[in-house]
Amino acid sequence: MNTPSNPLLDFSGLPRFEEINTTHITPAIEALISENKSIIDGIRNDPQTPTWQSFVQPMVDANERLSRAWGQVSHLNAVMNTPELREVYNKNLPLITQFYAELSQDQRLFEKFKQLRASAEFDMLSPARKKIVENELRDFRLGGAELPSEKKQRFLKIQENLSALSSKFNDNLLDATNAFSLLIEDSDEVTGIPEDVLHTARQLAEKESKKGWKFTLHMPSYLPIQQYAENRTLREKMYHAFYTRASEFNQPDGESGEKNWDNMPLISRILELREEEAKLLGYQNYAEVSLAAKMASEPRQVLDFLGELAAKAKPYAERDLQELQQFAAESLNLPKLEAWDIPYASEKLRQARYAFSDQEVKQYFPEDKVLPGMFKLVEALYRISIVPADSIELGQTVQYWHSDVKLFDIFDASGDLIGRFYVDLYARETKRGGAWMDGAIARRRIDCEQGGHVVQIPVAYLTCNFSGPVSINGQQRPALFTHNEVIVLFHEFGHGLHHLLTQVDDLSVSGINGVEWDAVELPSQFMENFCWEWDVLTEMTQHIDTGESLPRALFDKMLAAKNFQSGMQMVRQIEFALFDMHLHYDFDPHGDKSVLQLIDEVRQEVAVIFPPAYNRFPNSFAHIFGGGYAAGYYSYKWAEVLSADAYGLFEENALNNPSGVMDADTGSRFRDEILAMGGSRPALESFVAFRGREPQMDALLRHNGMTA
């Protein structure tokens, strides 16, 4: 087969990342949109009764090519962001948005789906395909297909504007994060900061031919300062910089107008447009639109759920804070705890109470033990094997977007390749913050012209922002992860396994596709539980200097400290979830109350920690303004009920099993009923099929130490 000269138009295998440049993007997207429109015109004008093969499948095929090409562009924009790429991405984003928005409003396509739903063929379709048809009918309604023509035009414009505003929100946040750095030359000012963090900071300074240490707002630099720096002024300076990112307090030096990083005007406009969109569709508010495709049925149900959780968690949070305040006053000479003191005082209290530090534990988690240990766990649970991918495939070299990236293959018990995933673990200036999993290619069955079929192997991206390897005295040392970073890695790998271990052959509901948003965190949060199991950690730890595995005594201290400040942590998440839901449910974006006043009201209701007045957390809340969690941030807690309860079955079965929680029989059941099913049936049905009953909150409270 001839290889397309434009790598974005090659769907024969893995993406050709090293060949992609900005000149390829616009021609590829324009060509694919044109091709799709031509195919859809033919489908729309076909006088025959719509069937799956003549109507649905051709659209699936065409749209997959476009989504795969644009997915590669979006991925590069997130992990290798440059001014040139950003410009081309933002140029093409309106084209993509308009195409999908117009597609979701196409009345004739909507009618054909209705015809298919009412036809005799529908009763013969597989459950997965029936689910796809039902999802399509719902999404046409949510896409404005039933609106009159003049309102459709306005709806399209709203979609285009919202897409551009979200992209700008993320750009502002990345630019504001990258713009700040702090150079310190006096060693007395960096007392307490761990050596590996200082080493990285020194290397950053040396790159600019400067002396001392260069600190940034990227997590591997920012968080250790907050936790360990004895210098209170330094902690405050970094805190102020971090929580005023992309706000009126944080603008490009000497520039105005064209370059403005303040996200608050964008937030206001996003909220106005979302409300207008909801009203056009006949809903009272955007929260109702968001929940139309989720497990939760209406906003009040979510607010009641969060309220019940807050009522159980807040007494524990108040106790946590009281203990911290008392310790800080008596042991740290901090009679008044400020926001920039809390991580520092918390780490000191944990060390005093449990006699270990995050930094001590970190020495036992080198990357070259953590990854194989994590793989060994899922190999045992799901009867699979994971190996590094070959560098040469079909005569071509596997291509990566950065030299730090690795590719792994998953094989089933029969030796068949069933999934592949890229791992990109280290922070860098060109990568947006946080951690995430995304699909590069989804599983699907492809029928061959000469008969038979092939199964398209799913491929995922696992992206984190950890500290990378360092060279000390000429010796290369592997990256070291904190235990919390290990938990993050397990979380994202849980998402990845949901995408990669699917057995569904229809793309629209395979893997994470079609899964209700408030259930999509179930597999990821489920994986986090294994980070607290002795049998798991012994296989993935090795001290960077001594080579010893994690000592049992240290593990016992970690376990005793597992729920340290869990009350404070839970009410913080509930605060964010309530803020998000109220913002999209009963907040008036045109009213007198500001976004900042709303979050203050939420804090008065559930929080125990109140930040300084200059704190602009909403300006960096990318989950709901730059991502897909609008009126859906509650999903983390909602799905945590599911994941804790699901893990409870492993705990129950472990009592009579020599393998403990690494029980392959229970693992296979989880794989078959949760991971393999993807979005082919409602998430609640999948949960009940695995657990044997509907979810209960008890396990979540028990795992967080919130039971008597």
Order of alpha helices (4+ residues) and beta strands (2+ residues): alpha-alpha-alpha-alpha-alpha-alpha-alpha-beta-alpha-beta-alpha-alpha-alpha-alpha-alpha-alpha-alpha-alpha-beta-beta-beta-beta-beta-beta-beta-beta-beta-beta-beta-alpha-alpha-alpha-alpha-alpha-alpha-alpha-alpha-alpha-alpha-alpha
